[in-house]
Amino acid sequence: MITLILLMFVVRMAWLQLLPSHIPTASPAPGGRDGWKRMAVVQRQRSLVLDTGRGDFLDRNGKSITGETYMTVVLFPVRPDVRGSEEQLGQLAAQLRISKEELLHRWNGMKQPDFWRGGSDKNSPVRLSDAQANAIKGLRVEGVRVLPYRNRYLQQFDAKHVIGFTSQHPEWLMSAHEKDIALGRRKLTEQVGGSGLERSLDSLLHGIGETSVSYFIDGRNAPLHGLDLRVVQPNNRYYPLKVVTTIDLAMQNEIEAYADAMGLQEGAIVVLDARNADIVAMVSRPKLKPGQFNSSDGSEWRNYALTAVEPGSIYKLVTAASALEHGVVDPKEKFHCNGHYARYGLTCWKEGGHGNLTFQEGLAQSCNIVFATVAERLEAEQLDRTAEALGVKERVGWHSSHGFGPFPKPLRLLPEEEAGRLFVGERSGEDGGVRVQSGIGQRDVRMTPLQAANLMVTLIHGGRVMEPRIVSEVRYASGERMVELSPSKLPLSGRSIRTDTAMALLRGMEAVVDHGTGQSIRKGTWKVAGKSGTAETVKNGVPLNHQWFAGYGPASKPRYAVAVLAANRPIGSSHQATKLFRGVMDIAAKHVHETHGHGHRS
């Protein structure tokens, strides 16, 4: 009988040990065939994730945009009578800069292990100095450990719209990765990309597993001496991945601080490398505050740099290009502006008008009458074709239509980018009044700051439209390159404007700053060129203005192209975008000179 009983135990143990310990189901029942072994382990350990294993972002110079490791305190829910003496607990509280009563109150309320959170950021684990870490280790309090924590968003940097944020999204994970969830390769509780590059590159960034720490206790919540801690982590030298962006982090941060100091409430600043359209800086306001979203429409994480709004007079560059391309105007043709257009109730921004001026001077002075006249000469199809050739109707950010390398599906690096727009409706452009309003960047016309900055690069390159790139390569954790994302042209079915047309517009933008509407920004480190714009808009029933400036510098040998949008400004307020443009160009010039001065590649 004893032999039979022992045999039954052996058979039962074999059943539990040899059969699969995990049957994939959406919600395994505790204690079922999903894992007696797992349940036995859970009963005697308390675990906490130290590092999610998510990949990080670097700037173009190798500086970390995300990801840092620092020492912090972890508390495990052990019985009060085994923690330590009153003196030890008092010294621990002193190191954490709180009272002993507060320490015990929070510790006694814990059901699961957790980081000690405090300091300036109440939501993040406390950051220990070397002295604090050594002192707390020396106390040897049971249930307290000093451990390395991998913090995703660096303390000294503001969140950036172009990088985006992560959050828990179990519904999306279940629909997009049901198989991985069932097999245990992904968890419903993990952080996934919510916007920006965190979202578009989530499949690469989520990594191959997390690093967790387990603290072993007995059935009475007392430490199991001898077992202590166990750290579980992936054993793969290639992960987590490193995404190398085209961002210059130092310039980005300085421009952000400058925009805030200048009082930019809503809007964006985009800085592109004029040589290949790489995105060097992209700032959007209001600030992104991950975890503090209240609206249902996502407006709190809107990236204004990728949002299409009325462009106003900067769109006159597109109208001018179309007029020159289709021969409906001579650059030296004379126009007369008395402040009023003969039809459609259109007026010029300058009271009393500009008098007699050439087409090029009309661009320099941003004369509405000149461009209304030219727009009405053009056919809708001609204006539309030029807008397409200049890349202001498309989403211009770098993308791959067919997938490549580790990206088996089509990839768009900036998924929130909106397309530009000229006309609404197939026949709306046939109306002369519609063309007149569209020719000066009003009515249904829309453009993003990214498209505006890229328009500058297009003209600098004689009409060749590039795809602004935000990621240059992806590297393994070991430093080897996984894949390179090369600069590329925007596919436009071979359409482009003539080089002499592009050169004429560049000369026109030089005149804007030399003696036109932008002459207030002539003084600065670099001589610059560009085009200002003011567009009428309405927000919540209140008439407002979008203020724009798009240009490049130095004018003689362009290094950077910049677009600035100061959105929803009060009518009659000072032109904030023009002032910001000058300041941003001076910041860019300083960084170029500093880079050359240190002998680095610029």
VOBA-964065 format. One line per field, with one value per residue (C-alpha): x, y, z; residue number from 1. Coordinates in Angstrom, 1 decimal, padded with zeros to 4 digits. Layout:
# residues N
u: (X_...) $
v: (Y_...) $
w: (Z_...) $
i: (NUM_...) $
END
This chain:
# residues 602
u: (000.0_002.8_004.5_001.2_000.8_004.4_003.8_000.8_002.9_005.6_003.0_001.4_004.8_005.7_002.3_003.1_006.8_006.7_003.5_003.6_003.5_001.8_-001.3_-001.8_-005.0_-006.2_-006.7_-005.3_-007.1_-005.0_-004.2_-005.1_-002.9_-001.4_001.4_001.6_005.3_004.7_002.2_004.6_007.2_004.8_003.8_007.4_008.7_007.9_009.1_009.6_010.7_014.0_014.3_011.6_014.2_012.9_015.3_016.6_017.1_020.4_021.0_023.2_026.3_025.6_024.1_021.3_017.8_016.2_017.5_019.6_020.4_020.6_020.5_017.3_015.6_013.1_010.9_009.5_006.3_007.8_006.5_007.2_008.8_011.6_012.6_015.1_015.6_014.0_017.4_017.9_014.5_015.2_018.5_016.8_014.1_016.8_018.6_015.3_014.7_011.4_010.1_010.1_006.3_005.8_008.2_006.3_002.9_003.8_005.6_002.9_000.4_002.3_000.9_003.6_007.2_007.7_010.3_010.5_009.2_009.9_012.1_011.2_009.4_006.9_006.1_009.7_011.8_014.0_017.5_020.2_023.7_026.6_026.8_023.1_023.3_026.3_024.7_021.4_023.2_025.2_022.0_021.1_017.3_015.3_013.0_015.0_017.5_019.5_019.1_019.8_016.7_016.5_014.7_013.4_012.9_015.9_015.3_017.1_015.2_011.6_009.5_009.6_006.7_008.8_010.1_006.6_005.6_004.8_001.7_-000.2_-002.6_-003.8_-006.7_-004.3_-001.8_-004.5_-005.7_-002.3_-000.2_-002.7_-000.4_002.6_000.4_-000.9_002.6_003.9_006.2_004.4_002.4_-000.8_000.7_003.8_004.4_003.9_004.5_001.7_003.0_006.0_008.9_007.9_004.8_006.2_009.2_007.4_007.9_011.7_011.8_009.8_012.8_013.0_012.3_012.5_015.0_013.2_014.3_012.7_012.8_012.0_009.8_008.2_004.5_004.6_006.1_009.5_012.7_014.1_017.7_020.1_017.9_017.7_017.4_017.3_017.7_016.2_017.2_017.5_020.9_021.3_024.1_022.3_019.3_018.0_018.4_019.7_017.9_020.2_018.2_019.2_018.4_021.1_020.1_022.0_020.5_017.0_017.2_018.4_015.7_013.1_014.3_014.4_010.8_009.6_011.5_009.9_006.5_005.5_002.2_001.0_003.0_006.2_009.8_011.4_015.1_016.3_019.8_019.8_022.2_019.9_016.7_017.6_015.5_018.0_015.4_011.6_009.8_006.1_004.1_002.1_004.6_004.1_003.3_003.1_000.7_-001.2_-003.8_-007.4_-008.9_-010.5_-009.4_-005.6_-005.0_-002.7_-000.1_-000.6_002.7_002.1_005.2_003.2_-000.2_-001.5_-002.9_-003.5_-000.1_-000.9_001.7_004.4_002.2_002.9_006.1_004.1_001.9_005.0_006.6_003.5_003.3_007.0_006.7_003.6_004.8_001.8_004.1_007.4_009.7_010.0_006.3_004.9_001.8_-000.1_-001.4_-003.8_-004.7_-007.9_-008.4_-011.1_-013.1_-014.0_-013.6_-009.8_-007.6_-003.8_-002.3_-000.7_-003.2_-003.2_-001.3_002.3_001.9_003.8_006.1_007.6_006.6_009.8_009.1_005.6_007.1_009.5_006.7_004.2_001.6_-001.8_-002.9_000.0_-000.5_-004.3_-003.8_-001.3_-003.4_-006.4_-004.3_-003.4_-005.6_-006.5_-004.7_-001.5_-001.4_-002.2_000.6_003.2_002.1_002.5_005.9_007.1_006.0_003.5_000.5_002.1_003.2_006.9_008.5_010.8_008.8_009.1_006.2_007.2_009.2_012.9_015.4_013.8_010.7_008.5_005.6_005.4_007.0_006.4_008.6_006.3_002.9_001.1_002.1_-000.8_-000.9_-001.0_-004.0_-004.8_-008.4_-011.4_-013.5_-012.6_-014.1_-013.6_-010.4_-012.3_-013.8_-011.6_-012.4_-011.2_-008.0_-007.4_-007.8_-005.8_-003.0_-002.3_-002.5_-006.1_-009.4_-008.8_-005.0_-003.2_000.5_002.6_005.8_007.7_006.5_007.3_010.9_011.2_010.0_013.1_015.4_013.6_014.3_017.9_018.4_016.9_013.5_014.5_012.2_013.8_012.1_013.0_014.7_014.4_016.3_019.6_020.2_019.4_022.1_022.4_023.3_026.8_027.2_027.0_024.6_021.4_020.0_020.7_017.9_019.5_018.3_015.9_013.9_010.1_008.5_006.6_006.2_009.2_007.6_009.8_010.2_013.0_016.2_015.9_012.4_013.9_016.7_014.3_012.4_015.6_016.5_013.0_013.4_016.7_014.9_012.2_014.9_017.0_014.2_010.9_008.6_011.4_013.9_013.5_015.7_018.6_021.0_022.3_025.2_024.2_022.7_019.4_016.6_013.0_009.3_006.8_003.1_000.0_-003.1_-006.6_-008.1_-010.9_-010.7_-013.8_-015.5_-012.8_-010.9_-007.2_-004.0_-001.4_002.0_004.7_008.2_010.1_013.7_017.3_020.8_023.4_021.9_025.1_025.7_022.6_023.3_019.9_016.3_013.9_010.1_008.4_004.6_003.2_-000.4_-003.7_-002.2_-004.4_-005.2_-002.9_-000.2_003.5_004.8_006.2_007.3_009.7_011.4_011.7_013.2_016.0_016.8_016.7_019.1_021.5_021.4_022.0_025.0_026.5_026.3_028.0_030.8_031.2_031.4_034.0_035.9_036.2_037.4_034.3_032.3_029.5) $
v: (000.0_002.4_001.5_002.3_005.6_006.6_005.6_007.8_010.7_010.0_009.8_013.1_014.9_013.5_014.9_018.3_018.4_016.8_018.1_021.6_024.1_026.7_026.3_029.5_031.2_034.8_034.6_031.5_030.3_030.4_026.9_025.2_023.5_027.0_026.4_024.7_025.4_029.1_029.3_027.6_030.2_033.1_031.9_032.4_035.4_039.1_040.5_044.0_045.2_047.1_047.6_047.1_046.2_048.9_050.3_053.9_057.0_058.8_062.1_062.5_063.0_059.8_061.6_059.8_061.3_058.5_055.9_056.3_054.0_055.2_053.6_053.7_052.1_049.1_048.2_044.6_043.9_041.9_041.6_044.7_042.5_041.2_044.5_045.8_047.8_051.2_052.7_051.1_052.3_055.8_056.0_054.7_057.4_060.0_058.9_059.1_062.6_061.7_061.0_057.4_057.6_058.4_055.6_053.0_054.3_053.8_050.6_049.0_049.8_048.0_044.8_044.4_045.4_049.0_051.7_054.4_057.5_061.0_064.0_066.6_064.1_062.3_059.7_058.5_056.3_058.4_059.0_058.1_059.7_057.4_058.3_057.6_054.2_053.1_054.3_052.4_049.3_049.4_049.5_045.9_046.5_043.4_044.1_047.1_046.9_049.4_048.4_049.9_051.3_052.0_055.4_056.0_059.7_061.7_064.1_067.1_066.9_067.9_065.4_065.8_065.4_064.0_061.2_060.7_058.9_055.4_054.1_051.0_050.0_046.5_046.7_047.6_044.9_042.2_043.2_043.7_041.0_038.4_035.5_037.0_037.6_034.0_032.6_034.8_036.8_040.1_041.2_043.2_045.4_046.5_050.0_050.6_053.7_056.2_058.8_059.9_057.6_055.6_054.6_054.2_052.1_050.2_046.8_047.3_049.2_046.8_044.5_040.9_040.9_042.8_042.6_041.9_041.2_038.6_038.7_035.3_035.1_032.3_031.8_034.3_037.1_036.7_036.7_033.3_033.7_032.2_032.8_036.6_038.3_036.8_039.0_037.6_039.3_038.4_037.0_038.6_041.0_042.5_044.0_046.5_048.4_051.9_054.3_057.0_060.1_063.1_065.5_067.7_067.4_070.5_072.7_071.2_071.9_075.5_076.2_074.8_077.1_080.1_079.4_079.3_082.4_084.2_083.2_080.8_079.3_077.4_076.6_074.9_075.4_073.0_073.1_071.1_070.4_072.3_069.7_066.7_067.8_065.9_067.1_068.8_070.1_069.9_071.9_071.9_073.9_073.5_071.2_067.4_066.2_062.3_060.9_064.2_063.9_064.9_065.5_062.8_064.2_063.8_067.6_067.5_065.6_067.3_068.0_071.4_070.8_068.0_069.7_071.4_074.9_078.0_079.2_082.7_084.6_082.0_080.1_083.0_081.2_078.3_080.8_082.6_079.3_078.3_081.7_081.5_077.8_078.4_081.7_083.8_086.5_088.2_088.8_092.4_093.0_096.0_095.9_098.6_098.2_100.8_098.6_097.1_094.3_094.9_091.8_089.5_092.2_091.5_094.1_094.5_094.3_097.7_100.5_102.7_100.0_099.6_101.7_100.5_097.4_094.5_090.9_090.3_093.3_092.1_089.0_091.0_093.3_090.3_092.3_090.7_092.5_091.3_087.7_087.9_089.1_086.3_083.6_084.5_084.2_080.6_077.6_075.5_072.5_074.5_075.8_072.3_070.7_073.1_072.5_068.8_069.3_071.4_068.7_070.8_068.6_065.4_064.0_064.6_062.8_059.8_056.6_053.2_052.0_048.3_047.6_046.6_044.9_044.5_046.4_043.8_046.3_049.9_052.3_056.0_057.5_060.4_058.8_062.0_064.0_065.5_066.1_069.6_070.9_073.4_073.0_071.2_069.6_068.8_071.9_074.5_075.8_076.8_079.7_082.9_084.0_080.6_080.8_084.4_083.4_080.2_082.1_084.1_081.0_081.4_079.7_075.9_075.9_074.0_073.4_072.0_073.6_070.5_071.0_074.8_074.1_071.4_073.8_075.9_072.9_072.1_075.6_075.5_072.3_073.7_072.0_068.6_067.5_065.5_063.4_064.9_062.1_061.8_058.5_057.7_054.2_051.5_049.8_046.7_047.1_045.9_049.0_047.2_048.6_046.8_048.9_052.3_054.7_056.6_060.1_059.9_062.0_062.3_060.2_062.8_060.9_062.9_066.3_069.2_072.9_074.4_075.4_079.0_079.2_078.1_080.6_083.4_082.6_082.5_085.9_087.1_085.8_087.6_090.8_090.1_090.4_093.0_095.6_093.9_092.6_090.8_093.6_093.8_090.6_091.7_092.0_088.8_086.3_085.2_087.0_085.2_085.0_083.9_084.7_085.8_085.1_085.9_083.8_084.4_081.6_081.1_079.2_078.6_081.3_083.9_085.4_084.9_084.8_082.2_083.9_082.3_082.7_080.2_080.8_079.7_080.8_081.8_083.2_082.8_079.2_077.7_075.4_075.3_075.7_076.9_077.2_078.9_078.9_081.0_079.7_081.4_084.8_087.8_089.9_093.0_091.4_091.7_089.1_086.6_084.1_086.5_087.3_083.6_082.8_085.3_083.9_080.3_081.2_082.8_079.6_077.5_079.6_079.4_075.6_075.4_077.7_075.7_072.5_073.8_075.3_071.9_070.3_068.0_067.2_069.7) $
w: (000.0_000.9_-002.5_-004.3_-002.5_-003.3_-006.9_-007.1_-005.9_-008.5_-011.3_-010.1_-010.0_-013.4_-014.7_-013.4_-014.4_-017.9_-019.4_-020.9_-018.1_-020.2_-022.3_-024.3_-023.4_-023.3_-019.5_-017.8_-014.7_-011.6_-010.4_-013.7_-016.2_-017.1_-014.6_-011.3_-011.5_-012.1_-009.3_-006.9_-007.7_-007.4_-003.9_-002.7_-004.6_-005.1_-008.5_-009.9_-013.3_-013.3_-017.1_-019.7_-022.3_-024.7_-027.2_-026.9_-029.1_-029.7_-031.4_-034.5_-032.2_-030.2_-027.1_-025.3_-025.9_-023.9_-021.4_-018.3_-015.4_-011.8_-008.4_-006.5_-003.5_-003.7_-000.8_-000.6_001.5_004.4_007.9_010.2_012.9_010.6_008.9_011.4_014.6_015.3_014.9_011.5_010.3_011.6_009.7_006.5_006.8_007.3_004.1_002.2_003.7_005.3_008.7_010.1_010.5_006.8_005.8_007.9_006.8_003.1_003.6_005.6_002.9_000.2_-001.3_-004.0_-004.2_-005.5_-005.9_-003.4_-005.2_-004.1_-004.8_-007.4_-009.6_-007.4_-010.2_-010.7_-008.4_-006.1_-007.5_-005.0_-004.8_-004.3_-000.6_-000.1_-001.9_000.1_003.4_002.7_001.7_004.9_007.1_006.0_006.5_005.5_002.5_001.3_-001.6_-003.6_-007.2_-010.7_-012.4_-016.1_-016.6_-020.1_-020.1_-018.9_-016.0_-017.6_-020.9_-021.7_-023.5_-027.3_-029.7_-032.4_-030.0_-028.6_-025.4_-024.2_-022.3_-021.5_-024.3_-023.7_-026.2_-029.1_-028.0_-027.9_-031.4_-033.0_-031.2_-030.1_-031.0_-029.1_-026.1_-026.2_-026.4_-023.6_-025.8_-025.0_-022.0_-021.9_-019.1_-021.1_-022.3_-026.1_-028.3_-028.2_-030.7_-032.7_-033.2_-030.1_-032.1_-035.6_-034.4_-031.6_-033.2_-033.0_-029.7_-027.5_-027.3_-026.4_-022.7_-019.4_-016.5_-013.3_-009.7_-007.4_-003.6_-002.0_001.1_003.1_003.7_006.6_004.5_006.1_003.9_002.9_003.9_001.5_-001.6_-001.2_-004.7_-008.2_-011.3_-014.5_-017.8_-021.5_-022.5_-025.9_-026.7_-029.6_-027.6_-026.7_-030.0_-030.4_-032.9_-034.2_-035.0_-037.1_-034.2_-032.8_-029.2_-027.9_-030.6_-030.1_-026.3_-026.8_-029.4_-027.0_-024.2_-026.6_-027.8_-024.2_-023.3_-026.3_-025.2_-028.0_-026.7_-029.8_-032.9_-034.1_-035.2_-037.7_-038.6_-041.6_-042.8_-046.1_-047.7_-047.4_-045.6_-042.4_-039.4_-037.0_-034.6_-034.3_-031.6_-030.9_-028.4_-026.1_-024.3_-024.4_-020.9_-020.9_-018.4_-018.1_-020.9_-020.3_-023.8_-025.9_-029.2_-028.7_-029.0_-025.9_-027.8_-031.2_-033.0_-034.6_-036.8_-038.6_-038.5_-041.7_-041.2_-043.3_-044.6_-045.7_-047.7_-047.7_-050.2_-052.6_-053.3_-054.8_-056.8_-058.0_-059.1_-061.0_-062.8_-063.9_-064.9_-067.1_-068.5_-067.3_-065.9_-066.7_-063.7_-064.8_-065.5_-063.8_-061.6_-059.8_-056.3_-054.9_-051.9_-053.5_-056.0_-058.6_-057.7_-054.8_-052.1_-051.7_-050.3_-049.8_-046.3_-046.8_-046.5_-049.7_-051.6_-052.9_-056.0_-059.1_-058.6_-060.5_-060.0_-058.0_-055.9_-055.4_-053.8_-051.6_-050.4_-050.3_-052.3_-052.3_-055.4_-057.5_-056.5_-056.9_-060.4_-061.2_-059.5_-061.6_-064.8_-063.9_-064.4_-061.4_-062.9_-063.4_-059.8_-058.5_-060.6_-059.3_-055.7_-056.3_-057.9_-054.9_-052.4_-050.5_-051.2_-050.0_-046.7_-047.2_-044.2_-044.9_-045.5_-047.2_-049.2_-049.4_-046.3_-046.1_-043.8_-040.4_-041.5_-043.3_-043.6_-045.0_-042.6_-042.1_-039.5_-038.6_-038.6_-037.4_-040.4_-042.3_-046.0_-047.5_-049.5_-052.2_-053.4_-051.9_-054.5_-058.1_-059.7_-056.9_-058.5_-061.7_-059.8_-060.1_-056.5_-055.2_-057.1_-055.9_-052.3_-052.8_-054.5_-051.3_-049.1_-047.7_-048.1_-048.3_-048.5_-045.8_-045.2_-042.3_-040.9_-042.0_-045.6_-045.4_-044.3_-046.9_-049.6_-048.7_-049.2_-052.5_-053.9_-052.6_-054.6_-057.8_-057.5_-056.2_-053.5_-050.6_-047.9_-044.5_-042.5_-038.7_-038.3_-040.0_-038.7_-036.2_-034.2_-032.1_-028.4_-029.4_-031.6_-035.0_-037.6_-038.1_-040.9_-042.5_-043.7_-046.5_-047.6_-050.5_-052.9_-052.7_-055.5_-057.6_-060.9_-062.3_-061.9_-060.8_-061.4_-063.5_-061.8_-063.1_-061.4_-058.1_-058.4_-059.1_-055.9_-053.9_-055.1_-054.2_-050.7_-050.4_-051.3_-048.7_-045.9_-047.7_-048.2_-048.0_-045.3_-043.5_-043.2_-039.4_-039.2_-041.4_-038.4_-037.0_-037.2_-040.7_-043.6_-044.2_-046.7_-046.4_-046.6_-043.9_-043.9_-041.9_-042.4_-041.1_-039.0_-036.5_-033.2_-031.1_-033.0_-032.4_-035.4_-035.0_-037.1_-037.9_-038.2_-040.4_-041.4_-043.6_-044.9_-044.9_-044.0_-044.7_-047.8_-049.8_-048.9_-047.2_-044.2_-042.5_-043.6_-040.9_-040.7_-037.8_-037.0_-034.3_-034.3_-033.2_-032.4_-031.6_-034.7_-034.7_-032.4_-033.3_-035.8_-033.4_-036.1_-037.7_-034.4_-033.6_-037.0_-036.5_-033.0_-034.2_-037.1_-034.6_-032.4_-035.5_-036.5_-033.0_-033.0_-036.4_-035.3_-032.0_-033.9_-036.4_-033.5_-031.8_-035.0_-035.2_-038.3_-038.7) $
i: (1_2_3_4_5_6_7_8_9_10_11_12_13_14_15_16_17_18_19_20_21_22_23_24_25_26_27_28_29_30_31_32_33_34_35_36_37_38_39_40_41_42_43_44_45_46_47_48_49_50_51_52_53_54_55_56_57_58_59_60_61_62_63_64_65_66_67_68_69_70_71_72_73_74_75_76_77_78_79_80_81_82_83_84_85_86_87_88_89_90_91_92_93_94_95_96_97_98_99_100_101_102_103_104_105_106_107_108_109_110_111_112_113_114_115_116_117_118_119_120_121_122_123_124_125_126_127_128_129_130_131_132_133_134_135_136_137_138_139_140_141_142_143_144_145_146_147_148_149_150_151_152_153_154_155_156_157_158_159_160_161_162_163_164_165_166_167_168_169_170_171_172_173_174_175_176_177_178_179_180_181_182_183_184_185_186_187_188_189_190_191_192_193_194_195_196_197_198_199_200_201_202_203_204_205_206_207_208_209_210_211_212_213_214_215_216_217_218_219_220_221_222_223_224_225_226_227_228_229_230_231_232_233_234_235_236_237_238_239_240_241_242_243_244_245_246_247_248_249_250_251_252_253_254_255_256_257_258_259_260_261_262_263_264_265_266_267_268_269_270_271_272_273_274_275_276_277_278_279_280_281_282_283_284_285_286_287_288_289_290_291_292_293_294_295_296_297_298_299_300_301_302_303_304_305_306_307_308_309_310_311_312_313_314_315_316_317_318_319_320_321_322_323_324_325_326_327_328_329_330_331_332_333_334_335_336_337_338_339_340_341_342_343_344_345_346_347_348_349_350_351_352_353_354_355_356_357_358_359_360_361_362_363_364_365_366_367_368_369_370_371_372_373_374_375_376_377_378_379_380_381_382_383_384_385_386_387_388_389_390_391_392_393_394_395_396_397_398_399_400_401_402_403_404_405_406_407_408_409_410_411_412_413_414_415_416_417_418_419_420_421_422_423_424_425_426_427_428_429_430_431_432_433_434_435_436_437_438_439_440_441_442_443_444_445_446_447_448_449_450_451_452_453_454_455_456_457_458_459_460_461_462_463_464_465_466_467_468_469_470_471_472_473_474_475_476_477_478_479_480_481_482_483_484_485_486_487_488_489_490_491_492_493_494_495_496_497_498_499_500_501_502_503_504_505_506_507_508_509_510_511_512_513_514_515_516_517_518_519_520_521_522_523_524_525_526_527_528_529_530_531_532_533_534_535_536_537_538_539_540_541_542_543_544_545_546_547_548_549_550_551_552_553_554_555_556_557_558_559_560_561_562_563_564_565_566_567_568_569_570_571_572_573_574_575_576_577_578_579_580_581_582_583_584_585_586_587_588_589_590_591_592_593_594_595_596_597_598_599_600_601_602) $
END
